[in-house]
Structure formats: C-alpha cells, structure tokens
Amino acid sequence: MTAAVHDNYRQAELDKFAALANRWWDPDGPQRALHALNPVRLEYVRQRMPAPGLPGRDVLDVGCGGGLLSEALARAGARVTAIDLAPELVKVARLHTLESGVQVDYQVKPVEVLAAERPGSFDAVTCMEMLEHVPDPAAIVAACATLLRPGGRLFLSTLNRTPAAFALAIVGAEYVAGLLPRGTHSYAGFIRPSELGAWLRAAGLQLEDVSGLAYDPLRQRAGLSKRTAVNYLACAVKPGAGT
C-alpha cells in the first residue's frame, strides 16, 4: 500500500463511526437518518441505471459502513461488493447478512487498492456520505472512476459547504436536536457541487445529474428536492459503450 493510499483516511473518523457499529441497523438508533435516506438513495440509483437497471449488474459500494445501502442494492438484484476501512463496521455488515440471507461480498480495503486490482470491473459504484470524511476526496473519485466499466455510473452523496448546511447538519442535527452524535461532521469537509464536478471531470467522468436530498427529522421522511444547499446526490457516467 502506498503512502498516499494509507494516508487517505482519518483514524479519528474511523473510530467515530466504528463506535456506532452495534446499533447501525437500529432504525431508532444514532443512524436513524441513514435509515430514512436509504430508500431514496436506492431509488435514485435504480432510476438512473440504464436498462435492465440493477438486476444482474456488478455494483461496488464504497464506504459501506454497516451495509444499509449494500443490502438494498443486493435485494434489488445487483451483485454487490462493498468495502470499508472500519473492521468493526464490516463485521456488523457481515453478521447482518446471516440474518437477512442477502449476499454481499464485504471487504476491509481502501478503494484505491481495489482500483489497482480490479479496474473496469463494475457497472455502478456508489459512494454515499463518505467524501466529506476523507482528506483527499478527489482521489476517491478518481479511484471510483477507474473501477467503472465504460458506460458505468458513479453515484455520490455528500453535504454542500453552505451556511444552511452548517446550520442544519451540524448545529441543528448534532447540537440542538441530537439527531446525530456530536462531531459527526466537520464543516471544512463539506463539498460544493462545483468542486465535485471538477473532480469528476478530472477523473474522466461526465456529470449527468445533481439533485437535492431533503430530510425531515420530525417525520423521519426523506426525498429528492430541487434544493442542493444542504444534502445532495450526484450521478456521473464514464464515457464509452453503453452510455
């Protein structure tokens, strides 16, 4: 593993999320926001995949955590590989498949290493709520692009670096309402869509869509929105066959 790959994470971030591992699948636990967002994320991926959609597709879930999206993609018919750098989370994800019976290939591995091992292996790559937590998000985007087949799509979600995102995602969610553990997010790590677009272009991808991702904590509901000031989803395609 090169120094650059080894350095593209923060141990404090891994420890923070690993501490939540045992309650990852609890819909009323500290990850309840992800439980509300997950069906919206899955539907966004499903609708933007070309025919036949997800069934039979090779899909990689980067930064899979405890496996919420990974299992949902597998239930939708995809052949799913899922990676994370927190062994505690991957252990929980694997244990959950024993209960659910859903097949997912979970691995503890950096995406940059997998990109060197398996370039051009996937029809879709998802990387949700991860980019804002790493030192070099552009390198993650580049690795994801390498892993895609021509015509494949990269799906991302992250937080916009705006006053609204600071007020809602940090002050409101972490300190006022207690919806997330304090310290979950750092405002400096939030990413403007223009920045993400530049990284995608540098990686040889074409941005297809940016959509807002709205979350109502009181009703535990989520949905797509035209407003991208706080959370947003993005889809980019790798030019070539199948586009």
C-alpha positions, -999 to 999 in steps of 0.1 A, spaced: 0 0 0 15 34 -10 18 62 15 -8 82 -4 -34 54 -1 -25 48 35 -30 85 44 -64 89 27 -84 85 59 -85 99 94 -83 74 122 -105 96 144 -132 94 117 -130 56 115 -131 53 153 -161 76 155 -182 55 131 -169 22 145 -183 32 179 -218 32 163 -214 -3 148 -235 -22 172 -266 0 166 -261 6 129 -292 -14 119 -314 1 146 -339 23 128 -343 43 160 -306 45 168 -279 70 160 -280 62 123 -318 67 120 -312 95 95 -295 70 72 -324 46 75 -347 73 63 -324 83 35 -316 48 23 -348 41 2 -343 75 -16 -307 67 -23 -316 33 -37 -344 47 -59 -320 74 -72 -296 47 -83 -323 24 -97 -339 51 -118 -306 64 -133 -292 30 -143 -298 21 -179 -319 -10 -188 -322 -36 -173 -315 -15 -142 -298 -31 -112 -307 -68 -117 -275 -87 -128 -253 -56 -125 -219 -56 -108 -221 -28 -82 -195 -16 -57 -205 2 -25 -176 24 -13 -176 33 24 -204 8 30 -205 12 68 -228 -14 83 -243 -23 49 -276 -4 47 -272 5 10 -252 -26 2 -280 -49 12 -306 -28 -5 -287 -29 -38 -284 -67 -35 -321 -71 -28 -327 -51 -60 -309 -78 -79 -273 -64 -81 -241 -85 -75 -227 -63 -47 -191 -59 -35 -189 -35 -5 -158 -20 11 -150 0 42 -119 7 63 -135 1 97 -133 -36 105 -160 -32 132 -185 -20 106 -177 -47 81 -181 -73 109 -216 -59 117 -224 -59 79 -214 -95 75 -233 -106 106 -264 -89 93 -263 -109 61 -265 -141 82 -298 -128 95 -311 -114 62 -298 -140 38 -287 -113 14 -255 -120 -5 -229 -92 -3 -191 -95 -7 -178 -73 22 -141 -64 23 -119 -42 45 -100 -25 18 -92 10 5 -109 19 -28 -75 30 -43 -62 -6 -37 -93 -22 -52 -90 1 -82 -54 -11 -88 -66 -48 -85 -99 -46 -105 -100 -17 -129 -131 -16 -151 -150 -42 -131 -182 -25 -122 -214 -13 -139 -220 11 -110 -202 25 -80 -219 41 -50 -201 63 -25 -226 78 -1 -219 102 29 -182 94 27 -163 121 7 -167 147 34 -149 125 58 -116 119 40 -85 141 35 -84 137 -3 -119 132 -17 -107 138 -53 -85 107 -50 -116 87 -40 -135 100 -70 -106 91 -93 -104 55 -79 -141 51 -83 -138 62 -120 -111 36 -126 -133 8 -112 -161 16 -136 -166 0 -170 -173 22 -200 -209 33 -197 -209 27 -159 -222 52 -134 -209 67 -102 -234 77 -76 -224 101 -48 -240 119 -19 -224 145 3 -231 178 21 -228 212 5 -205 238 21 -231 265 27 -243 284 58 -276 264 55 -257 231 57 -237 243 88 -269 254 105 -289 223 98 -264 194 96 -241 205 124 -258 230 147 -293 216 143 -288 179 139 -258 174 162 -262 201 189 -298 211 191 -319 181 181 -293 154 189 -302 135 158 -265 127 151 -236 123 176 -217 155 181 -186 157 159 -202 136 131 -194 163 106 -167 189 100 -179 220 80 -144 223 64 -150 189 48 -183 198 31 -181 199 -7 -196 223 -31 -212 208 -63 -188 229 -84 -158 212 -66 -173 178 -70 -179 185 -107 -143 195 -112 -131 162 -96 -154 142 -118 -142 159 -150 -106 154 -139 -114 116 -135 -128 114 -170 -165 113 -160 -194 133 -173 -218 147 -147 -254 137 -155 -274 150 -126 -273 168 -92 -304 166 -70 -311 178 -35 -317 153 -8 -342 165 18 -347 150 52 -375 158 77 -362 146 111 -396 151 128 -414 128 105 -384 106 97 -390 112 60 -367 119 31 -370 126 -6 -354 143 -36 -355 181 -38 -345 209 -62 -326 225 -33 -290 214 -30 -280 238 -3 -276 210 24 -275 174 12 -273 164 -24 -269 134 -47 -249 133 -79 -247 109 -108 -218 108 -133 -211 84 -163 -179 70 -177 -180 76 -215 -179 46 -237 -201 16 -246 -235 16 -230 -237 54 -224 
